[in-house]
Amino acid sequence: MGTASSRTYAGQDAAARAADRRARLVAAGLDLLGTGGPQAASVRKVCEAARLTPRYFYESFPDLDALTVAVFDAVVAELIERGQAALAAAPADPRGRVRAALGSVIDLVGDDPRKGRVVLTVPLASPALSRRRLTAARRIADLVADRSRDGFGAAVTARQRDLVARFLVGGVAETISAWLQDPDSSSRERLLDDCTELFLAVSATARRLAP
């Protein structure tokens, strides 16, 4: 006879059931954080939204901060995955690649503004995410610098690429954050057009920086 931890219920073993409960908690956290910010989330509210008892919350997370980080990390991972997929299917020219990558980000947060708020505005009010946001921005900037190597040109140094990539990531994030707060200010297509042109214009100045 199997142990309690190895028994299956409704076709799921214990590990699968725990993973399902964790996913429900993360989904509930996304909804609460993405609609009301950190002040709208508590262990009790997350459990109510996930239809789980606190016992199962603490099975997956030691505290609310840990859940907040997990929600943030999940959105960042999706953002990066979509960006890489968009680049893989993008035209070979720099403009086409930039537009595809930026379009994947704008579509993600435009289709689900909760995700945009979790990665762009919630960290500003969440001590648990302040350092996480910097780490994520750095990771994305590193990806931009690496993927834009050919676009910057062979004469551009690693320092120049890094500086421009950080500037671009920060600028795009602030621009999209402002759009999320006032989506009527611009159509999604116009926002993508503007961000693409600004991205290319800033990238073109990289070689003018001190090496």
Residue pairs with C-beta under 8 A, 6 or more apart in sequence:
4 14
5 14
6 13
6 14
7 13
7 14
9 17
12 20
18 59
18 60
21 50
21 52
21 56
21 59
21 60
22 59
22 60
24 50
24 51
24 52
25 46
25 47
25 50
25 52
25 56
25 57
25 60
25 61
25 67
26 67
26 70
26 71
26 74
27 50
28 46
28 47
28 49
28 50
29 41
29 46
29 67
29 68
29 70
29 71
30 71
30 74
30 75
30 114
30 115
30 118
31 49
31 114
32 40
32 41
32 45
32 46
32 49
33 40
33 41
33 68
33 71
33 114
33 117
33 118
33 122
34 112
34 113
34 114
34 115
34 117
34 118
34 122
35 114
35 117
37 117
37 121
37 122
37 125
38 68
38 122
38 125
38 126
39 125
41 64
41 67
41 68
42 64
43 54
43 57
43 63
43 64
44 54
46 57
46 64
46 67
47 53
47 54
47 56
47 57
50 57
57 67
60 67
61 67
61 70
65 127
65 128
68 122
68 126
68 128
68 129
69 128
69 129
69 132
71 118
72 118
72 119
72 122
72 123
72 129
72 132
72 133
72 136
73 132
75 115
75 118
75 119
76 119
76 136
76 139
76 140
78 108
78 115
79 104
79 105
79 108
79 115
79 119
79 140
80 139
80 140
80 143
82 104
82 105
82 107
82 108
83 101
83 104
83 105
83 143
85 104
86 100
86 101
86 103
86 104
87 97
87 100
87 101
87 147
89 100
90 96
90 97
90 99
90 100
90 101
91 97
91 100
94 150
94 151
94 200
94 203
95 196
95 200
97 147
97 151
98 151
98 196
98 199
98 200
98 203
99 192
99 196
101 147
102 172
102 192
102 195
102 196
102 199
103 192
105 172
105 176
106 176
106 188
106 191
106 192
106 195
107 188
108 115
108 116
109 115
109 116
109 119
109 120
109 176
109 180
110 116
110 183
110 188
113 180
113 183
116 176
116 177
116 180
117 180
119 133
119 136
120 173
120 176
120 177
120 180
121 177
121 180
121 181
122 129
123 129
123 130
123 132
123 133
137 166
137 169
137 170
137 173
138 166
140 169
141 162
141 165
141 166
141 168
141 169
142 162
142 165
144 165
144 168
144 169
145 158
145 161
145 162
145 164
145 165
148 161
148 165
148 203
149 161
151 203
152 160
152 161
152 164
152 203
152 206
152 207
153 206
153 207
155 207
156 206
156 207
157 211
159 209
159 211
160 206
160 207
160 209
160 211
161 206
163 206
163 209
164 202
164 203
164 205
164 206
164 209
167 202
168 199
168 202
168 203
171 198
171 202
172 195
172 199
175 191
175 194
175 195
175 198
176 191
176 195
178 185
179 185
179 186
179 191
186 194
